[in-house]
Amino acid sequence: MSMWVIISWVFVGILTGVNIFIFLKLKGASEQMLKMAFPNAKNMNEALGQMQKMMGGRGGMPNMGGMKKGGAMDAQLQQAMAMLKNMKK
């Protein structure tokens, strides 16, 4: 019975090591993506601050081209909304 306990703990240790390795690789990839998105940021906190400033600070989405000044919708978006309304009928 103690042999199975030892084997299970070895298995847990191996899986934990794999999990840490994958986490570090994903963390490096996310930092690289932030550096590419905000090349003038000196560190990750500054890049995150720039991203939050871009998002408007209120948690809202930035003006991504779907909405124009004055709140007028794009023609394609209006057509999509009209199609959805027709589908509900």
GUKOLBA-57465 format. One line per field, with one value per atom (N, C-alpha, C): residue number from 1; residue in one letter; atom name; x negated, y negated, z. Coordinates in nm, 2 decimals. Layout:
BEGIN
n <- [NUM|...]
res <- [A|...]
atom <- [CA|...]
c1 <- [X|...]
c2 <- [Y|...]
c3 <- [Z|...]
END
This chain:
BEGIN
n <- [1|1|1|2|2|2|3|3|3|4|4|4|5|5|5|6|6|6|7|7|7|8|8|8|9|9|9|10|10|10|11|11|11|12|12|12|13|13|13|14|14|14|15|15|15|16|16|16|17|17|17|18|18|18|19|19|19|20|20|20|21|21|21|22|22|22|23|23|23|24|24|24|25|25|25|26|26|26|27|27|27|28|28|28|29|29|29|30|30|30|31|31|31|32|32|32|33|33|33|34|34|34|35|35|35|36|36|36|37|37|37|38|38|38|39|39|39|40|40|40|41|41|41|42|42|42|43|43|43|44|44|44|45|45|45|46|46|46|47|47|47|48|48|48|49|49|49|50|50|50|51|51|51|52|52|52|53|53|53|54|54|54|55|55|55|56|56|56|57|57|57|58|58|58|59|59|59|60|60|60|61|61|61|62|62|62|63|63|63|64|64|64|65|65|65|66|66|66|67|67|67|68|68|68|69|69|69|70|70|70|71|71|71|72|72|72|73|73|73|74|74|74|75|75|75|76|76|76|77|77|77|78|78|78|79|79|79|80|80|80|81|81|81|82|82|82|83|83|83|84|84|84|85|85|85|86|86|86|87|87|87|88|88|88|89|89|89]
res <- [M|M|M|S|S|S|M|M|M|W|W|W|V|V|V|I|I|I|I|I|I|S|S|S|W|W|W|V|V|V|F|F|F|V|V|V|G|G|G|I|I|I|L|L|L|T|T|T|G|G|G|V|V|V|N|N|N|I|I|I|F|F|F|I|I|I|F|F|F|L|L|L|K|K|K|L|L|L|K|K|K|G|G|G|A|A|A|S|S|S|E|E|E|Q|Q|Q|M|M|M|L|L|L|K|K|K|M|M|M|A|A|A|F|F|F|P|P|P|N|N|N|A|A|A|K|K|K|N|N|N|M|M|M|N|N|N|E|E|E|A|A|A|L|L|L|G|G|G|Q|Q|Q|M|M|M|Q|Q|Q|K|K|K|M|M|M|M|M|M|G|G|G|G|G|G|R|R|R|G|G|G|G|G|G|M|M|M|P|P|P|N|N|N|M|M|M|G|G|G|G|G|G|M|M|M|K|K|K|K|K|K|G|G|G|G|G|G|A|A|A|M|M|M|D|D|D|A|A|A|Q|Q|Q|L|L|L|Q|Q|Q|Q|Q|Q|A|A|A|M|M|M|A|A|A|M|M|M|L|L|L|K|K|K|N|N|N|M|M|M|K|K|K|K|K|K]
atom <- [N|CA|C|N|CA|C|N|CA|C|N|CA|C|N|CA|C|N|CA|C|N|CA|C|N|CA|C|N|CA|C|N|CA|C|N|CA|C|N|CA|C|N|CA|C|N|CA|C|N|CA|C|N|CA|C|N|CA|C|N|CA|C|N|CA|C|N|CA|C|N|CA|C|N|CA|C|N|CA|C|N|CA|C|N|CA|C|N|CA|C|N|CA|C|N|CA|C|N|CA|C|N|CA|C|N|CA|C|N|CA|C|N|CA|C|N|CA|C|N|CA|C|N|CA|C|N|CA|C|N|CA|C|N|CA|C|N|CA|C|N|CA|C|N|CA|C|N|CA|C|N|CA|C|N|CA|C|N|CA|C|N|CA|C|N|CA|C|N|CA|C|N|CA|C|N|CA|C|N|CA|C|N|CA|C|N|CA|C|N|CA|C|N|CA|C|N|CA|C|N|CA|C|N|CA|C|N|CA|C|N|CA|C|N|CA|C|N|CA|C|N|CA|C|N|CA|C|N|CA|C|N|CA|C|N|CA|C|N|CA|C|N|CA|C|N|CA|C|N|CA|C|N|CA|C|N|CA|C|N|CA|C|N|CA|C|N|CA|C|N|CA|C|N|CA|C|N|CA|C|N|CA|C|N|CA|C|N|CA|C|N|CA|C|N|CA|C|N|CA|C|N|CA|C|N|CA|C|N|CA|C]
c1 <- [-0.08|0.00|-0.09|-0.19|-0.28|-0.35|-0.37|-0.43|-0.34|-0.20|-0.11|-0.11|-0.12|-0.13|-0.25|-0.36|-0.48|-0.47|-0.42|-0.40|-0.30|-0.20|-0.10|-0.16|-0.25|-0.31|-0.42|-0.48|-0.58|-0.50|-0.39|-0.30|-0.25|-0.21|-0.17|-0.28|-0.40|-0.52|-0.55|-0.54|-0.57|-0.46|-0.34|-0.23|-0.24|-0.28|-0.31|-0.42|-0.53|-0.64|-0.59|-0.52|-0.47|-0.38|-0.29|-0.20|-0.28|-0.38|-0.47|-0.54|-0.59|-0.66|-0.56|-0.44|-0.34|-0.30|-0.28|-0.25|-0.35|-0.48|-0.59|-0.60|-0.57|-0.57|-0.46|-0.34|-0.23|-0.24|-0.31|-0.33|-0.43|-0.53|-0.63|-0.56|-0.47|-0.40|-0.31|-0.24|-0.15|-0.23|-0.35|-0.44|-0.49|-0.52|-0.56|-0.45|-0.33|-0.22|-0.19|-0.21|-0.19|-0.30|-0.42|-0.53|-0.51|-0.45|-0.43|-0.31|-0.21|-0.09|-0.13|-0.22|-0.26|-0.41|-0.47|-0.62|-0.68|-0.62|-0.68|-0.67|-0.61|-0.59|-0.72|-0.76|-0.89|-0.88|-0.76|-0.74|-0.59|-0.56|-0.43|-0.32|-0.35|-0.25|-0.22|-0.32|-0.29|-0.21|-0.24|-0.16|-0.02|0.00|0.14|0.21|0.14|0.20|0.24|0.16|0.19|0.32|0.32|0.44|0.57|0.56|0.68|0.72|0.62|0.64|0.71|0.67|0.72|0.87|0.90|1.03|1.13|1.08|1.16|1.17|1.11|1.11|1.24|1.34|1.47|1.51|1.42|1.45|1.52|1.54|1.61|1.51|1.57|1.48|1.44|1.32|1.28|1.35|1.34|1.40|1.33|1.38|1.32|1.36|1.43|1.47|1.61|1.67|1.81|1.91|1.86|1.94|1.87|1.94|1.88|1.92|1.85|1.88|2.03|2.09|2.23|2.32|2.26|2.33|2.40|2.37|2.42|2.36|2.44|2.39|2.34|2.25|2.19|2.30|2.30|2.40|2.42|2.30|2.31|2.37|2.34|2.40|2.55|2.59|2.74|2.81|2.74|2.80|2.81|2.71|2.71|2.82|2.84|2.94|3.08|3.10|3.22|3.25|3.14|3.16|3.20|3.14|3.18|3.32|3.37|3.51|3.60|3.57|3.65|3.65|3.54|3.54|3.63|3.64|3.73|3.88|3.91|4.06|4.11]
c2 <- [0.12|0.00|-0.13|-0.13|-0.25|-0.27|-0.17|-0.18|-0.27|-0.25|-0.33|-0.47|-0.49|-0.63|-0.70|-0.64|-0.70|-0.72|-0.63|-0.64|-0.76|-0.77|-0.88|-1.02|-1.03|-1.15|-1.19|-1.09|-1.11|-1.17|-1.11|-1.15|-1.29|-1.33|-1.46|-1.56|-1.52|-1.61|-1.63|-1.53|-1.54|-1.64|-1.62|-1.70|-1.85|-1.87|-2.00|-2.07|-2.00|-2.05|-2.09|-2.00|-2.03|-2.16|-2.17|-2.28|-2.41|-2.41|-2.53|-2.57|-2.47|-2.50|-2.56|-2.51|-2.56|-2.70|-2.73|-2.86|-2.96|-2.93|-3.02|-3.05|-2.95|-2.97|-3.07|-3.04|-3.13|-3.27|-3.28|-3.42|-3.49|-3.42|-3.49|-3.53|-3.45|-3.48|-3.60|-3.61|-3.72|-3.85|-3.84|-3.96|-4.01|-3.91|-3.94|-4.01|-3.96|-4.02|-4.17|-4.19|-4.33|-4.42|-4.36|-4.45|-4.48|-4.39|-4.42|-4.52|-4.51|-4.60|-4.74|-4.75|-4.88|-4.89|-4.92|-4.91|-5.02|-5.13|-5.24|-5.23|-5.12|-5.10|-5.04|-5.09|-5.05|-4.92|-4.89|-4.77|-4.72|-4.61|-4.55|-4.64|-4.70|-4.78|-4.90|-4.96|-5.07|-5.03|-4.91|-4.86|-4.84|-4.78|-4.76|-4.89|-4.99|-5.12|-5.18|-5.17|-5.22|-5.15|-5.02|-4.95|-4.99|-5.01|-5.06|-5.20|-5.29|-5.42|-5.41|-5.32|-5.31|-5.26|-5.17|-5.12|-5.22|-5.34|-5.44|-5.46|-5.37|-5.39|-5.35|-5.35|-5.32|-5.17|-5.09|-4.95|-4.93|-5.04|-5.03|-5.00|-4.96|-4.93|-5.06|-5.06|-5.18|-5.19|-5.31|-5.33|-5.24|-5.13|-5.03|-5.05|-5.15|-5.17|-5.13|-5.05|-5.01|-5.12|-5.21|-5.33|-5.45|-5.54|-5.67|-5.78|-5.89|-6.00|-6.04|-6.07|-6.10|-5.98|-5.86|-5.74|-5.67|-5.73|-5.67|-5.53|-5.43|-5.30|-5.29|-5.20|-5.17|-5.10|-5.11|-5.06|-4.91|-4.84|-4.69|-4.65|-4.72|-4.69|-4.72|-4.82|-4.85|-4.74|-4.69|-4.58|-4.45|-4.42|-4.30|-4.31|-4.43|-4.45|-4.43|-4.48|-4.46|-4.32|-4.24|-4.10|-4.03|-4.06|-4.00|-4.03|-4.15|-4.18|-4.10|-4.09|-4.01|-3.86|-3.81|-3.67|-3.64|-3.74|-3.72|-3.72|-3.77|-3.78|-3.65]
c3 <- [0.00|0.00|0.00|0.08|0.08|-0.05|-0.13|-0.26|-0.35|-0.34|-0.43|-0.38|-0.25|-0.20|-0.25|-0.25|-0.31|-0.46|-0.53|-0.67|-0.70|-0.62|-0.65|-0.62|-0.52|-0.49|-0.59|-0.64|-0.75|-0.88|-0.90|-1.01|-0.99|-0.87|-0.84|-0.86|-0.81|-0.83|-0.98|-1.06|-1.21|-1.27|-1.23|-1.29|-1.24|-1.12|-1.07|-1.15|-1.17|-1.25|-1.39|-1.45|-1.59|-1.59|-1.48|-1.47|-1.45|-1.37|-1.35|-1.48|-1.55|-1.68|-1.78|-1.80|-1.89|-1.85|-1.72|-1.67|-1.70|-1.68|-1.71|-1.86|-1.95|-2.09|-2.13|-2.08|-2.11|-2.06|-1.94|-1.89|-1.98|-2.02|-2.12|-2.25|-2.30|-2.42|-2.40|-2.28|-2.26|-2.24|-2.18|-2.17|-2.31|-2.39|-2.52|-2.61|-2.59|-2.66|-2.61|-2.48|-2.43|-2.48|-2.49|-2.54|-2.69|-2.76|-2.90|-2.92|-2.83|-2.84|-2.79|-2.69|-2.64|-2.63|-2.75|-2.75|-2.67|-2.64|-2.57|-2.42|-2.37|-2.23|-2.17|-2.05|-1.99|-1.92|-1.86|-1.79|-1.81|-1.75|-1.77|-1.70|-1.59|-1.52|-1.61|-1.67|-1.76|-1.88|-1.93|-2.05|-2.01|-1.89|-1.84|-1.82|-1.77|-1.75|-1.88|-1.98|-2.11|-2.17|-2.15|-2.20|-2.12|-1.99|-1.92|-1.96|-1.99|-2.04|-2.18|-2.26|-2.39|-2.38|-2.28|-2.26|-2.21|-2.17|-2.13|-1.98|-1.90|-1.76|-1.69|-1.76|-1.70|-1.72|-1.78|-1.81|-1.94|-2.01|-2.14|-2.25|-2.37|-2.48|-2.55|-2.61|-2.68|-2.81|-2.88|-3.01|-3.11|-3.14|-3.23|-3.38|-3.41|-3.55|-3.57|-3.48|-3.50|-3.47|-3.38|-3.34|-3.39|-3.45|-3.49|-3.39|-3.41|-3.32|-3.33|-3.22|-3.22|-3.20|-3.19|-3.16|-3.29|-3.40|-3.53|-3.56|-3.59|-3.61|-3.76|-3.77|-3.90|-3.99|-4.12|-4.21|-4.19|-4.18|-4.17|-4.04|-3.93|-3.80|-3.80|-3.87|-3.88|-3.96|-4.07|-4.14|-4.06|-3.98|-3.90|-3.79|-3.73|-3.64|-3.70|-3.82|-3.89|-3.92|-3.96|-3.99|-3.86|-3.75|-3.62|-3.58|-3.61|-3.58|-3.67|-3.79|-3.88|-3.85|-3.79|-3.75|-3.63|-3.55|-3.43|-3.46|-3.58|-3.61|-3.66]
END
